[in-house]
């Protein structure tokens, strides 16, 4: 069976997405600073010309990569809340979702690289901070909506709880990566589950 011929727009979108996927792999492996445009295009099977036809710079590509992950998190959380199910099921799904996020090594490394870059690049920092605040607000919205469903008030301002959630996951993930014998996956995930259920859902 003959393969469907892609339109010019479909071909361009495919190239764009493959470059993003290649960049995620290369940056996670080598770090943002060491990952060159040539590394990314070689991984994707394209040329430098294809890269610069899609992105003005490596930093622009990186921002879009982070944006895609951010949008996925937003969609996943709201899908959980919008589904017709019990509060207990929502609580369990949110807890399990964040445990899956915790185990996502590639995206953790990408966001860690982004934070290091943000410390040195004010322009990049402004863009990254915008995503971080959006992420905080999305998580805060989930927390607020959950407590509204329960007919009660959260134990602290939702935005503060959201920032705490983000910091907790990032911090534990960092220690898990750097001293895994002291904080192995199973222990870390168990601790996160206990903290989520006892702090955010009680």
Backbone torsions as a table, in degrees:
resi	resn	phi	psi	omega
1	UNK	NA	128.3	-177.5
2	UNK	-68.2	139.4	177.4
3	UNK	-71.5	142.6	178.9
4	UNK	-66.0	131.6	178.4
5	UNK	-75.5	127.4	-179.5
6	UNK	-75.5	143.8	172.2
7	UNK	-72.2	168.1	179.6
8	UNK	-60.7	-40.4	-179.4
9	UNK	-67.5	-41.8	178.6
10	UNK	-63.7	-40.9	178.6
11	UNK	-63.9	-41.3	178.9
12	UNK	-64.6	-42.6	179.2
13	UNK	-64.4	-38.8	179.0
14	UNK	-64.2	-44.5	178.1
15	UNK	-61.7	-43.5	-179.8
16	UNK	-58.6	-47.7	-176.8
17	UNK	-69.6	-37.8	179.0
18	UNK	-65.8	-35.6	176.3
19	UNK	-65.4	-40.2	177.5
20	UNK	-63.4	-45.2	-179.8
21	UNK	-64.1	-40.7	177.9
22	UNK	-65.0	-41.6	179.7
23	UNK	-62.3	-39.9	179.2
24	UNK	-59.6	-42.9	179.9
25	UNK	-67.4	-45.1	-176.0
26	UNK	-69.5	-43.6	-179.0
27	UNK	-66.6	-40.1	178.4
28	UNK	-62.9	-33.3	-177.5
29	UNK	-83.6	-43.6	-171.5
30	UNK	-107.5	-16.7	-173.1
31	UNK	92.6	154.1	-175.8
32	UNK	-62.2	-47.0	-175.3
33	UNK	-63.0	-39.8	-176.7
34	UNK	-82.5	-19.8	-179.2
35	UNK	-76.7	116.6	-179.2
36	UNK	-94.4	164.7	174.9
37	UNK	-58.9	-39.0	178.8
38	UNK	-63.1	-39.4	177.3
39	UNK	-60.6	-44.7	-176.8
40	UNK	-67.2	-45.9	-178.5
41	UNK	-68.1	-35.1	177.4
42	UNK	-64.6	-41.0	178.3
43	UNK	-63.4	-37.3	-178.4
44	UNK	-83.6	-17.6	-178.2
45	UNK	85.0	28.2	-179.7
46	UNK	-124.2	-175.7	-179.8
47	UNK	-107.7	169.2	175.1
48	UNK	-57.7	-34.7	179.7
49	UNK	-61.3	-39.4	178.1
50	UNK	-64.5	-38.6	178.7
51	UNK	-61.1	-52.0	-174.5
52	UNK	-77.1	-8.4	170.6
53	UNK	-79.0	-17.4	-177.8
54	UNK	-110.9	-29.4	-175.9
55	UNK	-138.3	143.0	177.8
56	UNK	-75.1	-30.3	-176.4
57	UNK	-158.2	169.1	176.5
58	UNK	-65.1	-36.5	179.7
59	UNK	-65.3	-38.2	178.5
60	UNK	-64.1	-42.7	176.5
61	UNK	-60.8	-43.0	-177.7
62	UNK	-61.9	-42.9	178.7
63	UNK	-61.2	-42.0	179.3
64	UNK	-66.4	-36.1	178.0
65	UNK	-62.4	-45.0	178.1
66	UNK	-66.5	-36.8	179.1
67	UNK	-62.4	-40.8	179.0
68	UNK	-61.8	-44.5	179.1
69	UNK	-63.8	-41.3	178.9
70	UNK	-60.1	-44.1	-179.7
71	UNK	-65.9	-35.9	177.9
72	UNK	-63.8	-43.6	178.5
73	UNK	-61.5	-45.4	-179.9
74	UNK	-58.9	-47.4	-178.9
75	UNK	-64.5	-41.9	-178.4
76	UNK	-62.9	-45.0	-178.3
77	UNK	-65.0	-43.7	-178.7
78	UNK	-72.0	-28.0	175.4
79	UNK	-65.0	-38.7	177.6
80	UNK	-63.3	-46.3	-176.7
81	UNK	-69.8	-33.4	-175.6
82	UNK	-81.8	-12.1	-179.3
83	UNK	-74.7	139.9	179.4
84	UNK	-74.3	96.6	-178.0
85	UNK	-152.9	169.1	-177.1
86	UNK	-72.7	162.6	177.1
87	UNK	-61.9	-36.9	179.5
88	UNK	-63.6	-39.2	179.2
89	UNK	-68.3	-39.5	178.3
90	UNK	-63.2	-45.9	179.1
91	UNK	-58.5	-45.5	-179.1
92	UNK	-64.8	-42.1	-178.6
93	UNK	-67.2	-39.5	178.5
94	UNK	-65.1	-44.2	178.3
95	UNK	-60.2	-47.2	179.7
96	UNK	-65.3	-34.3	178.6
97	UNK	-62.9	-45.1	-179.0
98	UNK	-71.1	-26.3	173.3
99	UNK	-68.5	-35.7	176.0
100	UNK	-67.9	-41.1	177.0
101	UNK	-59.2	-41.2	179.3
102	UNK	-59.1	-37.6	-177.2
103	UNK	-80.4	-5.2	-176.5
104	UNK	-80.3	87.2	-173.7
105	UNK	-64.4	-42.8	-175.8
106	UNK	-60.3	-49.6	-177.5
107	UNK	-70.2	-31.0	174.7
108	UNK	-60.5	-46.1	-179.7
109	UNK	-63.4	-40.6	179.5
110	UNK	-61.4	-45.3	180.0
111	UNK	-69.3	-33.2	176.1
112	UNK	-64.7	-42.9	176.3
113	UNK	-61.2	-39.5	-179.3
114	UNK	-64.1	-39.2	-179.5
115	UNK	-68.4	-37.6	176.7
116	UNK	-64.2	-44.8	178.7
117	UNK	-62.2	-39.0	-178.7
118	UNK	-63.4	-28.6	178.3
119	UNK	-66.1	-26.0	-174.1
120	UNK	-107.9	-15.2	-173.7
121	UNK	-126.8	104.2	-175.3
122	UNK	-62.7	-38.0	-180.0
123	UNK	-65.8	-44.3	178.0
124	UNK	-66.4	-38.5	-179.1
125	UNK	-60.4	-39.9	-180.0
126	UNK	-62.7	-40.7	179.3
127	UNK	-69.7	-42.3	-179.5
128	UNK	-65.3	-41.7	179.6
129	UNK	-60.8	-36.0	178.5
130	UNK	-61.6	-42.0	177.7
131	UNK	-67.5	-40.7	180.0
132	UNK	-62.4	-40.6	178.8
133	UNK	-68.9	-37.3	175.6
134	UNK	-63.3	-42.1	179.3
135	UNK	-63.0	-43.9	177.1
136	UNK	-58.5	-46.0	-178.0
137	UNK	-65.6	-36.2	177.5
138	UNK	-64.0	-45.2	179.8
139	UNK	-66.7	-39.5	177.7
140	UNK	-61.5	-38.8	178.1
141	UNK	-63.6	-41.4	177.5
142	UNK	-61.1	-46.5	-179.6
143	UNK	-61.6	-46.1	-178.4
144	UNK	-63.7	-44.3	-180.0
145	UNK	-65.3	-37.0	179.0
146	UNK	-62.4	-45.9	-178.8
147	UNK	-70.5	-30.7	174.7
148	UNK	-63.5	-40.4	177.5
149	UNK	-62.5	-34.3	-180.0
150	UNK	-80.1	-15.2	-177.6
151	UNK	74.7	30.0	179.5
152	UNK	-138.2	175.0	-179.4
153	UNK	-103.3	145.2	177.3
154	UNK	-66.2	154.7	-176.6
155	UNK	-70.2	-11.1	178.0
156	UNK	-155.8	165.9	177.7
157	UNK	-53.2	131.9	-177.3
158	UNK	-52.2	-38.3	-179.8
159	UNK	-66.9	-35.1	177.3
160	UNK	-67.7	-41.5	178.0
161	UNK	-65.1	-35.7	179.1
162	UNK	-65.8	-46.6	177.3
163	UNK	-60.5	-39.7	179.5
164	UNK	-63.5	-39.6	178.2
165	UNK	-61.1	-48.0	-180.0
166	UNK	-60.9	-46.0	-178.3
167	UNK	-66.4	-38.8	-179.4
168	UNK	-63.1	-48.3	-179.4
169	UNK	-63.4	-46.6	-179.3
170	UNK	-62.4	-43.6	-178.4
171	UNK	-65.1	-45.5	179.8
172	UNK	-66.9	-36.7	178.6
173	UNK	-64.2	-38.8	179.4
174	UNK	-62.0	-47.9	-179.5
175	UNK	-67.7	-33.3	177.2
176	UNK	-63.1	-36.9	-179.8
177	UNK	-74.9	-38.2	-171.4
178	UNK	-91.2	-32.9	176.9
179	UNK	-133.1	66.4	-173.7
180	UNK	-61.3	-26.2	179.8
181	UNK	-69.6	-28.8	179.2
182	UNK	-85.4	-25.4	-179.6
183	UNK	-140.0	72.9	-180.0
184	UNK	-67.8	163.9	-176.2
185	UNK	-52.0	-50.2	-174.7
186	UNK	-61.3	-43.8	-180.0
187	UNK	-66.0	-42.0	-179.3
188	UNK	-64.5	-44.7	-179.2
189	UNK	-66.8	-36.6	177.0
190	UNK	-64.5	-43.0	179.3
191	UNK	-63.9	-42.4	178.4
192	UNK	-61.4	-43.6	179.3
193	UNK	-59.6	-42.8	179.1
194	UNK	-63.9	-44.5	-178.6
195	UNK	-64.6	-44.1	-180.0
196	UNK	-60.3	-49.2	-174.6
197	UNK	-71.8	-33.7	-177.4
198	UNK	-85.3	-25.7	-176.6
199	UNK	-101.8	-47.1	-172.4
200	UNK	-92.4	-20.6	-173.7
201	UNK	-120.2	15.4	179.1
202	UNK	-123.6	NA	NA
